[in-house]
């Protein structure tokens, strides 16, 4: 496995060579030089993830090396070696951005652990930089496309959810965009500067899922040749997205429950308890309550995850959004393939009639195929797959509960408008208690549409 390149700047020949040999034995690529001037040149000519430098060098100081490294690449980590008793040097180095410092004489095994942590931190920093570049152009609220009533309700709910730090459970069929919603929750929250770590729990082998989530120590099992941080550790001060949470094995569910309750865990094969600050967003297309009844999912874990449940509507329940989605994805694939394709009105009408069992994911694949294979600049009805163009006009198959909820929301809004926002009068007209009205207003996101009244007692 490729390891990060390490630059050693140390004027003591024996220490320099001993440390270089030990790091090379661990699989690192090492460049070792004797002075600060050579170190500065090496930094300009090479790509390093870590610099280990003595703070006292015969020419250029170790602090100067530290500053130069951070100027070249803010992701480079620097470990500073100081003489015993040189606390001032260590403090100055940490203030200048050093990852850590060690004092001479140092224990080689302890140094190797510090190096491993620094290299992992470098990898994570690089990943965060890459993700933030993506965020600026992709993960914002405009990435979720739709103007149908179900989507407007989703937007209103997400606006409130993003202001909290509570655990979220995304529910809905496969292909409805759960990871996109999870990303939006993270990047519109106060944790946006932290990492967003996505885990597909269904794709992880049962024997490795604990190692992936919680990390492992060197030698914890066959093939564990080095300590590895798990996904929870990498998500510290950010958000972890646990997709397909319903597929997590029961033994691992116990550990997940502890993380949710205590924000603490141990790596596989380790005894050190690690504390993490993460927000958990989970998702599933399964009925978790049915899984609980069947004994395949822990009831206590379900309630810890189900703090804020969000149901994502299937595409067939928001068919009016399909033209917007087609335009959006057509533009994306036109840019990718260097084309100027559009869908005819007949083709779009056929797509609106089709039920899309695979939801938005199926629509994306269909649009990509049509743009890539179109003979001309227009995708006609005949260019669509037979099962799509032959779809018959559908009666909207929306659950009665959803239709009822919409009607209830509109009626409450009308009554509140009629009473000028007076909740007491509105409750009387609706024939319900003021408490019940308040609960329904919260359910429909109408908290701001009423005004509280002052009650006086005599």
LOTORVO-106998 format. One record per residue (C-alpha): residue number from 1; residue in one letter; x, y, z. Coordinates in nm, 4 decimals. Each point is the difference from the previous one (the first is absolute). Example, Ala and Ser with C-alpha at 12.3 -4.5 7.8 and 13.67 -1.06 7.14 Angstrom:
BEGIN
seq/type/xx/yy/zz
1/A/1.2300/-0.4500/0.7800
2/S/0.1370/0.3440/-0.0660
END
This chain:
BEGIN
seq/type/xx/yy/zz
1/X/0.0000/0.0000/0.0000
2/X/0.1319/0.3453/-0.0920
3/X/0.0896/0.2114/0.3032
4/X/0.0524/0.3750/0.0338
5/X/0.3423/0.1477/-0.0764
6/X/0.1860/0.1284/0.3064
7/X/0.2736/0.2634/0.0110
8/X/0.2466/-0.0216/0.2911
9/X/0.2123/0.3073/0.0781
10/X/0.2489/-0.0941/0.2747
11/X/0.3681/0.0923/0.0363
12/X/0.0786/-0.2936/0.2323
13/X/0.1090/-0.2682/-0.2487
14/X/-0.0687/-0.3020/0.2227
15/X/-0.3483/0.1221/0.0980
16/X/-0.0803/0.0968/-0.3592
17/X/0.0981/-0.3384/-0.1412
18/X/-0.1640/-0.2012/0.2781
19/X/-0.3303/0.1801/-0.0429
20/X/0.0164/-0.0285/-0.3809
21/X/0.0648/-0.3755/0.0203
22/X/-0.2888/-0.0519/0.2436
23/X/-0.2439/0.1932/-0.2191
24/X/0.1084/-0.1815/-0.3148
25/X/-0.0579/-0.3310/0.1807
26/X/-0.3578/0.1220/0.0643
27/X/-0.0495/0.0603/-0.3715
28/X/0.0498/0.3759/-0.0181
29/X/0.1936/0.1738/-0.2757
30/X/0.2718/0.1994/0.1769
31/X/0.2252/0.2893/-0.0957
32/X/0.2545/0.0838/0.2734
33/X/0.2186/0.3138/-0.0025
34/X/0.2423/0.1523/0.2499
35/X/-0.0817/0.3717/-0.0119
36/X/-0.2801/0.2510/-0.0308
37/X/0.1223/0.1275/-0.3350
38/X/-0.0131/-0.3498/-0.1486
39/X/-0.3405/-0.0473/0.1585
40/X/-0.1363/0.3159/-0.1627
41/X/0.1239/-0.1156/-0.3409
42/X/-0.1523/-0.3452/0.0516
43/X/-0.3360/0.1566/0.0876
44/X/0.0002/0.2001/-0.3231
45/X/0.0926/-0.2979/-0.2146
46/X/-0.1997/-0.2849/0.1579
47/X/-0.3488/-0.0797/0.1267
48/X/-0.0148/-0.0928/0.3675
49/X/-0.2791/-0.0833/0.2378
50/X/0.2172/0.0354/0.3099
51/X/0.3121/0.1891/0.1060
52/X/0.2009/-0.0995/0.3090
53/X/0.2456/0.2757/0.0881
54/X/0.2349/0.0836/0.2838
55/X/-0.0822/0.3446/0.1313
56/X/0.3707/0.0873/0.0417
57/X/0.1895/-0.0312/-0.3296
58/X/0.3414/0.1434/-0.0952
59/X/-0.1334/0.2236/-0.2791
60/X/-0.3779/0.0468/-0.0402
61/X/-0.2122/-0.0549/0.3114
62/X/-0.2580/-0.2741/0.0314
63/X/-0.2720/0.2646/0.0477
64/X/0.0945/0.1462/-0.3393
65/X/-0.0359/-0.3484/-0.1524
66/X/-0.3391/-0.0321/0.1674
67/X/-0.1230/0.3313/-0.1416
68/X/0.1321/-0.0782/-0.3483
69/X/-0.1713/-0.3393/0.0000
70/X/-0.3349/0.1554/0.0945
71/X/0.0413/0.2674/-0.2678
72/X/0.0616/-0.2617/-0.2680
73/X/-0.2917/-0.2202/0.1069
74/X/-0.2225/0.0652/0.3056
75/X/-0.0749/-0.3752/0.0130
76/X/0.3646/-0.0923/0.0750
77/X/0.0404/-0.1099/0.3615
78/X/0.3150/0.0889/0.1960
79/X/0.1468/-0.1761/0.3044
80/X/0.2665/0.2044/0.1793
81/X/0.2878/-0.1588/0.1971
82/X/0.1200/0.2076/0.2934
83/X/0.2747/-0.0425/0.2583
84/X/-0.1002/-0.0891/0.3532
85/X/-0.1028/0.3051/0.1953
86/X/-0.0720/0.2049/-0.3177
87/X/-0.3644/0.0628/0.0854
88/X/0.0099/0.3464/-0.1594
89/X/0.0956/-0.1548/-0.3349
90/X/-0.2800/-0.2541/0.0243
91/X/-0.2606/0.2654/0.0845
92/X/0.1167/0.2199/-0.2883
93/X/-0.0207/-0.2947/-0.2396
94/X/-0.3543/-0.0925/0.1054
95/X/-0.1115/0.3611/-0.0362
96/X/0.1474/0.0052/-0.3498
97/X/-0.2126/-0.3018/-0.0972
98/X/0.2105/-0.3070/0.0806
99/X/-0.1926/-0.3251/0.0281
100/X/0.1988/-0.1084/0.3065
101/X/0.3435/0.0158/0.1605
102/X/0.2302/-0.2612/0.1541
103/X/0.2934/0.0557/0.2312
104/X/0.3441/-0.1600/-0.0225
105/X/0.0696/-0.2743/0.0758
106/X/-0.3255/-0.1470/-0.1312
107/X/-0.1392/-0.3532/-0.0026
108/X/-0.0024/-0.1314/-0.3584
109/X/-0.3297/-0.1888/0.0355
110/X/-0.1681/0.3090/0.1410
111/X/0.1372/0.2043/-0.2891
112/X/-0.1401/-0.2495/-0.2526
113/X/-0.3457/0.0306/0.1569
114/X/0.0221/0.3796/-0.0191
115/X/0.1045/-0.0281/-0.3654
116/X/-0.2942/-0.2296/-0.0760
117/X/-0.2440/0.2485/0.1565
118/X/0.1549/0.2907/-0.1910
119/X/-0.0158/-0.1843/-0.3331
120/X/-0.3632/-0.0941/0.0581
121/X/-0.0755/0.3630/0.0882
122/X/0.1686/0.1083/-0.3248
123/X/-0.2143/-0.2428/-0.1994
124/X/-0.3163/0.1207/0.1674
125/X/0.0930/0.3664/-0.0525
126/X/0.0562/-0.0622/-0.3708
127/X/-0.3373/-0.1763/-0.0234
128/X/-0.1726/0.2901/0.1744
129/X/0.1556/0.2506/-0.2404
130/X/-0.1203/-0.2087/-0.2944
131/X/-0.3502/-0.0295/0.1413
132/X/-0.0251/0.3724/0.0696
133/X/0.0834/0.0714/-0.3614
134/X/-0.2866/-0.2288/-0.0979
135/X/-0.2291/0.1664/0.2509
136/X/0.0383/0.3452/-0.1523
137/X/-0.1458/-0.1218/-0.3292
138/X/-0.2249/-0.2916/0.0924
139/X/-0.1171/-0.0557/0.3544
140/X/-0.2326/0.2930/0.0569
141/X/-0.3764/0.0177/0.0233
142/X/-0.0275/0.0602/-0.3758
143/X/0.1305/-0.3531/-0.0589
144/X/-0.3382/-0.1387/0.1104
145/X/-0.2330/0.0518/-0.2957
146/X/-0.3771/0.0307/0.0235
147/X/-0.2867/0.2414/0.0595
148/X/-0.2831/-0.2422/0.0754
149/X/-0.1889/0.0174/0.3326
150/X/0.1915/-0.3015/0.1434
151/X/0.3311/0.1677/-0.0856
152/X/-0.1061/0.3368/0.1425
153/X/-0.0833/-0.1745/0.3258
154/X/0.3403/-0.1709/-0.0116
155/X/0.1786/0.3335/-0.0494
156/X/-0.1837/0.1552/0.2946
157/X/0.0908/-0.2949/0.2226
158/X/0.3646/-0.0015/-0.1098
159/X/0.0305/0.3697/0.0764
160/X/-0.0896/-0.0733/0.3628
161/X/0.2017/-0.3230/0.0210
162/X/0.3191/0.1695/-0.1217
163/X/-0.0165/0.2380/0.2963
164/X/0.0101/-0.2892/0.2475
165/X/0.2596/-0.2614/0.0865
166/X/-0.2472/-0.2851/0.0533
167/X/0.0237/-0.3481/-0.1490
168/X/-0.1973/-0.0354/-0.3249
169/X/-0.1516/-0.3145/-0.1516
170/X/-0.0677/0.0232/-0.3747
171/X/-0.2716/-0.2360/-0.1195
172/X/-0.1168/-0.0826/-0.3484
173/X/0.0410/-0.2234/-0.2989
174/X/0.3352/-0.0664/-0.1637
175/X/0.1026/0.2719/-0.2439
176/X/-0.1878/0.2887/0.1625
177/X/0.3177/0.1983/0.0763
178/X/0.0661/-0.0771/0.3638
179/X/0.3764/0.0621/-0.0232
180/X/-0.0591/0.3335/-0.1727
181/X/-0.2361/0.1045/0.2804
182/X/0.2516/-0.1174/0.2621
183/X/0.2723/0.2055/-0.1710
184/X/-0.2260/0.3046/-0.0059
185/X/-0.0749/-0.0368/0.3717
186/X/0.3743/-0.0060/0.0734
187/X/0.1105/0.2804/-0.2295
188/X/-0.2790/0.2324/0.1080
189/X/0.0693/-0.0621/0.3708
190/X/0.2514/0.1443/0.2444
191/X/0.2125/-0.3104/-0.0645
192/X/0.0635/0.0914/-0.3649
193/X/0.3711/0.0622/0.0694
194/X/0.0384/-0.3547/0.1330
195/X/0.0150/-0.3230/-0.2010
196/X/-0.2998/-0.1717/-0.1575
197/X/0.0635/-0.3753/0.0100
198/X/-0.2409/-0.2280/-0.1865
199/X/-0.0182/-0.3729/0.0757
200/X/-0.2063/-0.2530/-0.1968
201/X/-0.0615/-0.2540/0.2742
202/X/-0.1465/-0.2553/-0.2415
203/X/0.3222/-0.0039/-0.2042
204/X/0.2244/-0.0882/0.2959
205/X/0.0689/-0.3687/0.0734
206/X/-0.1372/-0.1068/0.3363
207/X/0.3459/-0.0950/0.1240
208/X/0.1467/0.3429/-0.0817
209/X/-0.2792/0.2431/0.0794
210/X/0.1163/0.0664/0.3579
211/X/0.3531/0.0661/-0.1204
212/X/-0.1303/0.2403/-0.2661
213/X/-0.2198/0.1890/0.2432
214/X/0.2214/0.0049/0.3080
215/X/0.3519/-0.0686/-0.1318
216/X/0.2476/-0.2614/0.1177
217/X/0.3365/-0.0338/0.1684
218/X/0.3019/-0.1573/-0.1627
219/X/-0.0223/-0.3788/0.0319
220/X/-0.3699/0.0007/0.0933
221/X/-0.0662/-0.2615/-0.2705
222/X/0.1708/-0.1591/-0.2981
223/X/0.0938/0.2735/-0.2441
224/X/-0.0111/0.2824/0.2566
225/X/0.3575/0.1067/-0.0655
226/X/-0.0410/0.3493/0.1428
227/X/-0.2352/0.2005/0.2161
228/X/-0.2913/0.1396/-0.1992
229/X/-0.2478/0.2698/0.0929
230/X/-0.3656/-0.0917/-0.0499
231/X/-0.2715/0.2046/-0.1678
232/X/-0.1300/0.1417/0.3294
233/X/0.3487/0.1201/0.0903
234/X/0.0424/0.1578/-0.3442
235/X/-0.3357/0.1767/0.0359
236/X/0.1030/0.1784/0.3237
237/X/-0.1601/0.3472/0.0172
238/X/-0.1968/-0.0784/-0.3150
239/X/-0.2797/-0.2281/-0.1152
240/X/-0.0064/-0.3736/-0.0643
241/X/-0.2620/-0.1309/-0.2441
242/X/-0.0932/-0.3632/0.0663
243/X/-0.1813/-0.1140/-0.3136
244/X/-0.1960/-0.3272/0.0051
245/X/0.0082/-0.0016/0.3803
246/X/-0.2547/-0.2832/0.0021
247/X/0.2682/-0.2390/-0.1302
248/X/0.2350/0.0410/0.2978
249/X/0.0456/-0.3321/0.1865
250/X/-0.1419/-0.0239/0.3516
251/X/0.3415/-0.0200/0.1769
252/X/0.1101/0.3235/-0.1675
253/X/-0.3313/0.1645/0.0889
254/X/0.1034/-0.0219/0.3666
255/X/0.3127/0.2042/-0.0670
256/X/-0.1924/0.2490/-0.2115
257/X/-0.2435/0.0511/0.2851
258/X/0.2876/0.0814/0.2345
259/X/0.1455/0.2539/-0.2425
260/X/-0.3368/0.1718/-0.0294
261/X/-0.0490/0.0082/0.3759
262/X/0.3535/0.0705/0.1218
263/X/0.1891/0.1197/-0.3099
264/X/0.2742/-0.2478/0.0966
265/X/0.1402/-0.3294/-0.1317
266/X/0.3130/-0.2183/-0.0158
267/X/0.1845/-0.1071/-0.3120
268/X/-0.0114/-0.3712/-0.0800
269/X/0.2806/-0.1654/0.1975
270/X/0.0570/0.3104/0.2132
271/X/-0.0752/0.1000/0.3557
272/X/0.0188/0.3781/-0.0311
273/X/-0.3390/0.1735/0.0099
274/X/-0.0291/0.2664/-0.2678
275/X/-0.2497/0.2845/0.0211
276/X/-0.1411/0.1553/-0.3165
277/X/-0.2167/0.2990/-0.0790
278/X/-0.2133/-0.1045/-0.2971
279/X/-0.3491/0.0520/-0.1302
280/X/-0.1630/-0.3188/-0.1256
281/X/-0.2261/-0.0055/-0.3044
282/X/-0.1258/-0.3506/-0.0795
283/X/-0.2072/-0.1271/-0.2911
284/X/-0.1915/-0.3104/-0.0941
285/X/-0.2561/-0.1248/-0.2508
286/X/-0.1179/-0.2623/0.2492
287/X/-0.2859/0.0236/0.2479
288/X/0.2109/0.0087/0.3158
289/X/-0.2980/-0.0455/0.2280
290/X/-0.0805/-0.3238/-0.1835
291/X/0.3668/-0.0979/0.0317
292/X/-0.0243/0.0624/0.3753
293/X/-0.3078/-0.2214/0.0237
294/X/0.1840/-0.2725/-0.1933
295/X/0.2966/0.0190/0.2400
296/X/0.2441/0.1173/-0.2681
297/X/0.0434/0.3541/0.1303
298/X/0.0416/0.1203/0.3568
299/X/-0.2939/0.1990/0.1291
300/X/0.2194/0.2281/0.2136
301/X/0.2216/0.0806/-0.2992
302/X/-0.3074/0.0753/-0.2115
303/X/-0.1207/0.2588/0.2500
304/X/0.3470/0.1574/0.0233
305/X/0.0084/0.0363/-0.3795
306/X/-0.3620/0.1059/-0.0437
307/X/0.0396/0.3417/0.1649
308/X/-0.0866/0.1948/-0.3166
309/X/-0.1467/-0.2323/-0.2645
310/X/-0.0214/0.1405/-0.3536
311/X/-0.1978/-0.1863/-0.2641
312/X/0.1269/0.0626/-0.3540
313/X/-0.2795/-0.0181/-0.2586
314/X/0.0347/-0.2437/-0.2903
315/X/0.0150/0.1572/-0.3448
316/X/-0.3462/-0.1327/-0.0962
317/X/-0.1502/0.2170/0.2786
318/X/0.1561/0.3159/-0.1436
319/X/-0.0275/-0.0578/-0.3735
320/X/-0.0388/0.3777/-0.0532
321/X/0.3705/0.0291/0.0866
322/X/0.1089/-0.2279/-0.2857
323/X/0.0333/0.2781/-0.2648
324/X/0.2263/0.1971/0.2358
325/X/0.2094/-0.3078/0.0720
326/X/0.0278/-0.0878/-0.3686
327/X/0.1246/0.3525/-0.0812
328/X/0.2497/-0.0139/0.2866
329/X/0.1480/-0.3374/-0.0881
330/X/-0.0040/0.0683/-0.3744
331/X/0.2136/0.3103/0.0608
332/X/0.2391/-0.2034/0.2142
333/X/0.0537/-0.2690/-0.2635
334/X/0.0151/0.2510/-0.2849
335/X/0.2945/0.1591/0.1804
336/X/0.1631/-0.3368/0.0591
337/X/-0.0389/-0.1261/-0.3574
338/X/0.0400/0.3327/-0.1797
339/X/-0.3497/-0.0174/-0.1511
340/X/-0.3083/0.2241/-0.0348
341/X/-0.2782/-0.2543/0.0359
342/X/-0.3506/0.0781/0.1218
343/X/-0.3100/-0.2129/0.0656
344/X/-0.3092/0.0531/-0.2151
345/X/-0.3307/0.0808/0.1680
346/X/-0.1275/-0.3459/-0.0954
347/X/0.2968/-0.1692/0.1637
348/X/-0.0402/0.2067/0.3180
349/X/-0.3725/-0.0809/0.0118
350/X/0.0795/-0.3714/-0.0226
351/X/0.2505/0.0325/0.2845
352/X/-0.2659/0.1705/0.2119
353/X/-0.2369/-0.2932/-0.0621
354/X/0.2601/-0.2611/0.0917
355/X/0.0035/-0.1242/0.3601
356/X/0.3812/-0.0061/0.0561
357/X/0.0333/-0.2909/0.2464
358/X/0.3688/0.0919/0.0252
359/X/-0.0877/0.3632/0.0798
360/X/0.2430/0.2840/-0.0752
361/X/0.2922/-0.2394/-0.0422
362/X/-0.1872/-0.1738/-0.2834
363/X/-0.0830/0.3353/-0.1603
364/X/0.3666/0.1053/0.0107
365/X/0.1064/-0.3210/-0.1742
366/X/-0.2728/0.0395/-0.2625
367/X/0.0960/0.3613/-0.0773
368/X/0.3714/-0.0858/-0.0209
369/X/-0.0697/-0.2855/-0.2428
370/X/-0.2286/0.2159/-0.2140
371/X/0.2475/0.2918/-0.0212
372/X/0.2929/-0.2317/-0.0753
373/X/-0.1794/-0.1973/-0.2740
374/X/-0.2176/0.2690/-0.1620
375/X/0.0486/0.0112/-0.3798
376/X/-0.0797/0.3703/-0.0197
377/X/-0.0569/0.2867/0.2408
378/X/-0.3460/-0.1135/0.1126
379/X/-0.1083/-0.3031/0.1983
380/X/-0.3346/-0.1030/-0.1481
381/X/-0.2644/-0.2303/0.1424
382/X/0.1248/-0.2816/-0.2263
383/X/0.3483/0.0300/0.1557
384/X/-0.1266/-0.1010/0.3448
385/X/0.0004/-0.3651/0.1142
386/X/-0.3233/-0.1864/-0.0900
387/X/-0.1092/-0.0441/0.3610
388/X/0.0243/0.3794/0.0514
389/X/-0.1648/0.1260/-0.3171
390/X/-0.2788/-0.2576/0.0407
391/X/-0.0906/0.1152/0.3513
392/X/-0.3659/0.0929/0.0351
393/X/-0.1405/0.3053/0.1727
394/X/0.0071/-0.0674/0.3707
395/X/-0.2440/0.0927/0.2678
396/X/0.2158/0.1678/0.2669
397/X/0.0722/-0.2793/0.2470
398/X/0.0503/0.2059/0.3086
399/X/-0.0656/-0.1390/0.3475
400/X/-0.3221/0.1216/0.1584
401/X/0.1965/0.1250/0.3011
402/X/0.2087/0.2307/-0.2199
403/X/-0.3065/0.1448/-0.1759
404/X/-0.1764/0.0470/0.3348
405/X/0.3031/0.1723/0.1498
406/X/0.0156/0.2455/-0.2905
407/X/-0.3691/0.0843/0.0311
408/X/0.0341/0.0436/0.3769
409/X/0.3000/0.2303/-0.0430
410/X/-0.1787/0.2211/-0.2537
411/X/-0.3140/0.0211/0.2169
412/X/0.1972/0.0982/0.3123
413/X/0.1801/0.2685/-0.2013
414/X/-0.3325/0.1427/-0.1213
415/X/-0.1485/0.0066/0.3509
416/X/0.3109/0.1667/0.1460
417/X/-0.0151/0.2613/-0.2750
418/X/-0.3709/0.0562/0.0747
419/X/0.0675/0.0532/0.3744
420/X/0.3036/0.2177/-0.0615
421/X/0.2243/-0.2634/0.1548
422/X/-0.1987/-0.0293/0.3240
423/X/0.0523/-0.3608/0.1041
424/X/-0.2762/-0.0073/0.2616
425/X/-0.2629/0.1147/-0.2497
426/X/0.1414/-0.2324/-0.2670
427/X/-0.0200/-0.3004/0.2354
428/X/-0.3666/0.0797/0.0783
429/X/-0.0890/0.0259/-0.3685
430/X/0.1793/-0.3275/-0.0710
431/X/-0.1711/-0.1734/0.2901
432/X/0.3254/-0.1105/0.1662
433/X/0.1929/0.1014/0.3086
434/X/0.2661/0.2685/-0.0139
435/X/0.2613/-0.2634/0.0920
436/X/-0.1097/-0.2246/-0.2891
437/X/0.0157/0.2973/-0.2381
438/X/0.3517/0.0793/0.1138
439/X/0.1083/-0.3616/-0.0547
440/X/-0.1474/-0.0004/-0.3515
441/X/0.1673/0.3336/-0.0783
442/X/0.3344/-0.1477/0.1026
443/X/-0.0664/-0.3105/-0.2105
444/X/-0.0720/0.2101/-0.3100
445/X/0.2744/0.2576/0.0602
446/X/-0.2465/0.2823/0.0752
447/X/0.1437/0.1172/0.3349
448/X/0.0671/0.3502/-0.1308
449/X/-0.3492/0.0531/-0.1419
450/X/-0.1826/0.0458/0.3265
451/X/0.0387/0.2490/0.2814
452/X/-0.0081/-0.0857/0.3673
453/X/-0.2682/0.1611/0.2167
454/X/0.0480/0.1246/0.3534
455/X/-0.2408/-0.1730/0.2409
456/X/-0.1006/0.1884/0.3121
457/X/-0.1597/-0.1444/0.3106
458/X/-0.2093/0.1998/0.2410
END
